[in-house]
Amino acid sequence: EPAGTKDMDHMSPRLRAFLSEPIGEKDVAWVDGISHELAINLVTKGFNKAYVLLGQFLLMHKREAEFQKWLICCCGATEFEARECSNCLKEWCACFL
């Protein structure tokens, strides 16, 4: 189990799976909170890989509110999807950065 993960038991299986290994070349659809529809929107905008989306999160200095707003306004995410997604990337950073 990655270091830095406090309570893996409280996490969804999908989030746990994402945090269990490096991002590598995973498609953006692997990120927790990304629905099929949202994945299509993201791929269309050039965010085809999980690491590209992570890059956007890091460019925003890991500011969750800002990142969520961007996902909702620019990518068509729901508030729920935006929250899940930013939490997933934040947790990944806590484990691997």
Accessible surface in RSA format (square Angstrom, percent):
REM  Atomic radii and reference values for relative SASA: ProtOr
REM  Chains: A
REM  Algorithm: Lee & Richards
REM  Probe-radius: 1.40
REM  Slices: 20
REM RES _ NUM      All-atoms   Total-Side   Main-Chain    Non-polar    All polar
REM                ABS   REL    ABS   REL    ABS   REL    ABS   REL    ABS   REL
RES GLU A   1   177.07 101.7 100.49  76.0  76.58 182.3  59.27 114.6 117.80  96.2
RES PRO A   2    26.93  19.6   7.91   7.2  19.02  69.1  20.38  16.8   6.55  40.7
RES ALA A   3    85.02  78.2  67.15 103.6  17.87  40.7  77.90 109.7   7.12  18.9
RES GLY A   4    48.42  59.7   0.00   N/A  48.42  59.7  31.94  87.7  16.48  36.9
RES THR A   5    21.32  15.2   0.80   0.8  20.52  48.9   1.17   1.6  20.15  30.5
RES LYS A   6   149.22  72.8 111.55  68.4  37.67  89.7 109.18  98.3  40.04  42.7
RES ASP A   7    60.72  42.5  58.22  58.0   2.49   5.9  16.60  39.1  44.12  44.0
RES MET A   8    17.43   9.0  16.09  10.6   1.34   3.2  16.09  13.7   1.34   1.8
RES ASP A   9   118.60  83.1  91.77  91.3  26.83  63.4  39.97  94.1  78.63  78.4
RES HIS A  10   149.32  81.6 109.92  76.4  39.40 100.8  89.60  92.3  59.72  69.5
RES MET A  11    18.05   9.3   9.42   6.2   8.64  20.6  13.11  11.1   4.94   6.6
RES SER A  12    45.38  38.3  32.87  43.9  12.51  28.8  39.75  84.7   5.63   7.9
RES PRO A  13   106.19  77.4 100.11  91.3   6.07  22.1 102.07  84.3   4.12  25.6
RES ARG A  14    96.94  40.7  89.30  45.5   7.63  18.2  56.02  76.6  40.92  24.8
RES LEU A  15     8.05   4.5   8.05   5.8   0.00   0.0   8.05   5.7   0.00   0.0
RES ARG A  16    86.19  36.2  85.48  43.6   0.71   1.7  28.83  39.4  57.36  34.8
RES ALA A  17    45.84  42.2  36.96  57.0   8.89  20.2  44.27  62.3   1.57   4.2
RES PHE A  18     0.32   0.2   0.29   0.2   0.03   0.1   0.29   0.2   0.03   0.1
RES LEU A  19     0.00   0.0   0.00   0.0   0.00   0.0   0.00   0.0   0.00   0.0
RES SER A  20    69.20  58.5  43.32  57.8  25.88  59.6  31.76  67.6  37.44  52.5
RES GLU A  21    75.64  43.4  73.62  55.7   2.02   4.8  19.22  37.2  56.42  46.1
RES PRO A  22    91.82  66.9  86.08  78.5   5.75  20.9  86.08  71.1   5.75  35.7
RES ILE A  23     7.95   4.5   5.96   4.4   2.00   4.8   5.96   4.3   2.00   5.4
RES GLY A  24    49.66  61.2   0.00   N/A  49.66  61.2  39.97 109.7   9.69  21.7
RES GLU A  25   120.83  69.4 107.26  81.1  13.56  32.3  61.36 118.7  59.47  48.6
RES LYS A  26    25.21  12.3  18.00  11.0   7.21  17.2  24.00  21.6   1.21   1.3
RES ASP A  27    76.68  53.7  74.83  74.5   1.85   4.4  14.14  33.3  62.54  62.4
RES VAL A  28     1.49   1.0   1.49   1.3   0.00   0.0   1.49   1.3   0.00   0.0
RES ALA A  29    48.01  44.1  41.50  64.0   6.51  14.8  41.85  58.9   6.16  16.3
RES TRP A  30   123.52  49.6 116.60  56.4   6.93  16.3  98.38  52.5  25.14  40.8
RES VAL A  31     0.00   0.0   0.00   0.0   0.00   0.0   0.00   0.0   0.00   0.0
RES ASP A  32    10.97   7.7  10.97  10.9   0.00   0.0   0.00   0.0  10.97  10.9
RES GLY A  33     9.95  12.3   0.00   N/A   9.95  12.3   8.57  23.5   1.38   3.1
RES ILE A  34     4.60   2.6   0.00   0.0   4.60  11.1   0.11   0.1   4.49  12.2
RES SER A  35    43.33  36.6  31.98  42.7  11.36  26.2  40.22  85.7   3.11   4.4
RES HIS A  36   146.53  80.1 133.71  92.9  12.83  32.8  99.76 102.8  46.78  54.4
RES GLU A  37   134.02  76.9 132.21 100.0   1.82   4.3  43.25  83.7  90.77  74.1
RES LEU A  38     2.91   1.6   1.34   1.0   1.56   3.9   2.62   1.8   0.28   0.8
RES ALA A  39     9.16   8.4   9.05  14.0   0.11   0.3   9.16  12.9   0.00   0.0
RES ILE A  40    90.81  51.7  88.21  65.7   2.61   6.3  90.63  65.3   0.18   0.5
RES ASN A  41    54.53  37.6  51.08  49.4   3.44   8.3   8.83  21.2  45.70  44.2
RES LEU A  42     0.00   0.0   0.00   0.0   0.00   0.0   0.00   0.0   0.00   0.0
RES VAL A  43    76.09  50.1  67.31  60.9   8.78  21.1  67.31  58.5   8.78  23.8
RES THR A  44   113.34  80.6  78.78  79.9  34.57  82.4  72.33  97.2  41.01  62.0
RES LYS A  45   107.49  52.4  77.85  47.8  29.64  70.6  39.40  35.5  68.09  72.5
RES GLY A  46    46.57  57.4   0.00   N/A  46.57  57.4  34.26  94.0  12.31  27.6
RES PHE A  47    32.57  16.3  32.57  20.2   0.00   0.0  32.57  19.7   0.00   0.0
RES ASN A  48    63.82  44.0  62.19  60.1   1.63   3.9  15.88  38.2  47.94  46.3
RES LYS A  49    45.39  22.1  45.39  27.9   0.00   0.0  18.75  16.9  26.64  28.4
RES ALA A  50     0.00   0.0   0.00   0.0   0.00   0.0   0.00   0.0   0.00   0.0
RES TYR A  51   104.91  49.0  99.13  56.4   5.78  15.0  63.44  47.7  41.47  51.1
RES VAL A  52    46.28  30.5  39.63  35.9   6.65  16.0  43.88  38.1   2.40   6.5
RES LEU A  53     0.00   0.0   0.00   0.0   0.00   0.0   0.00   0.0   0.00   0.0
RES LEU A  54    13.81   7.7  13.81   9.9   0.00   0.0  13.81   9.7   0.00   0.0
RES GLY A  55    27.16  33.5   0.00   N/A  27.16  33.5  26.20  71.9   0.95   2.1
RES GLN A  56    31.71  17.7  29.18  21.3   2.53   6.0   1.18   2.5  30.53  23.2
RES PHE A  57     0.07   0.0   0.07   0.0   0.00   0.0   0.07   0.0   0.00   0.0
RES LEU A  58    66.76  37.2  54.13  38.7  12.63  31.7  54.81  38.5  11.95  32.2
RES LEU A  59   139.58  77.7 120.19  86.0  19.39  48.7 124.54  87.5  15.04  40.5
RES MET A  60    25.73  13.3  23.89  15.8   1.84   4.4  25.73  21.9   0.00   0.0
RES HIS A  61   130.26  71.2 108.77  75.6  21.49  55.0  65.47  67.5  64.79  75.4
RES LYS A  62    99.46  48.5  86.07  52.8  13.39  31.9  48.00  43.2  51.45  54.8
RES ARG A  63   128.14  53.8 121.64  62.0   6.50  15.5  50.18  68.6  77.96  47.2
RES GLU A  64    52.13  29.9  47.34  35.8   4.80  11.4  15.56  30.1  36.57  29.9
RES ALA A  65    80.77  74.3  68.83 106.2  11.94  27.2  73.73 103.8   7.03  18.6
RES GLU A  66    73.69  42.3  66.08  50.0   7.61  18.1  37.58  72.7  36.11  29.5
RES PHE A  67     0.00   0.0   0.00   0.0   0.00   0.0   0.00   0.0   0.00   0.0
RES GLN A  68    37.45  20.9  37.45  27.4   0.00   0.0   4.11   8.7  33.34  25.3
RES LYS A  69   142.26  69.4 139.30  85.5   2.97   7.1  84.62  76.2  57.65  61.4
RES TRP A  70    36.69  14.7  31.10  15.1   5.59  13.1  22.07  11.8  14.62  23.7
RES LEU A  71     0.00   0.0   0.00   0.0   0.00   0.0   0.00   0.0   0.00   0.0
RES ILE A  72    62.23  35.4  54.37  40.5   7.87  19.0  54.37  39.1   7.87  21.4
RES CYS A  73    95.17  72.0  57.22  63.8  37.95  89.2  29.08  73.7  66.09  71.3
RES CYS A  74    62.36  47.2  47.56  53.0  14.81  34.8  16.28  41.2  46.08  49.7
RES CYS A  75     2.59   2.0   0.00   0.0   2.59   6.1   2.59   6.6   0.00   0.0
RES GLY A  76    53.40  65.9   0.00   N/A  53.40  65.9  28.20  77.4  25.21  56.5
RES ALA A  77     6.55   6.0   0.00   0.0   6.55  14.9   0.00   0.0   6.55  17.4
RES THR A  78    77.20  54.9  69.61  70.6   7.60  18.1  74.97 100.7   2.23   3.4
RES GLU A  79   119.12  68.4 113.14  85.6   5.98  14.2  33.99  65.8  85.13  69.5
RES PHE A  80   124.23  62.2 122.05  75.6   2.18   5.7 122.05  74.0   2.18   6.2
RES GLU A  81    23.27  13.4  23.27  17.6   0.00   0.0   9.72  18.8  13.55  11.1
RES ALA A  82     0.27   0.3   0.27   0.4   0.00   0.0   0.27   0.4   0.00   0.0
RES ARG A  83   124.86  52.4 121.29  61.8   3.57   8.5  52.59  71.9  72.28  43.8
RES GLU A  84    50.40  28.9  49.06  37.1   1.34   3.2   1.05   2.0  49.35  40.3
RES CYS A  85     0.00   0.0   0.00   0.0   0.00   0.0   0.00   0.0   0.00   0.0
RES SER A  86     0.00   0.0   0.00   0.0   0.00   0.0   0.00   0.0   0.00   0.0
RES ASN A  87    47.43  32.7  47.43  45.8   0.00   0.0  14.15  34.1  33.28  32.2
RES CYS A  88     0.06   0.0   0.00   0.0   0.06   0.1   0.05   0.1   0.01   0.0
RES LEU A  89     0.00   0.0   0.00   0.0   0.00   0.0   0.00   0.0   0.00   0.0
RES LYS A  90    84.63  41.3  83.42  51.2   1.21   2.9  45.04  40.5  39.59  42.2
RES GLU A  91    17.91  10.3  17.59  13.3   0.32   0.8   1.26   2.4  16.65  13.6
RES TRP A  92    22.45   9.0  22.45  10.9   0.00   0.0  22.45  12.0   0.00   0.0
RES CYS A  93     5.88   4.4   2.87   3.2   3.02   7.1   3.06   7.8   2.82   3.0
RES ALA A  94    55.43  51.0  25.21  38.9  30.22  68.7  38.23  53.8  17.20  45.6
RES CYS A  95    19.25  14.6   0.11   0.1  19.14  45.0   0.05   0.1  19.20  20.7
RES PHE A  96    69.24  34.6  37.31  23.1  31.92  83.1  42.13  25.5  27.10  77.6
RES LEU A  97   124.73  69.5  60.57  43.3  64.17 161.3  90.95  63.9  33.78  90.9
END  Absolute sums over single chains surface
CHAIN  1 A     5428.7       4359.1       1069.6       3199.9       2228.8
END  Absolute sums over all chains
TOTAL          5428.7       4359.1       1069.6       3199.9       2228.8
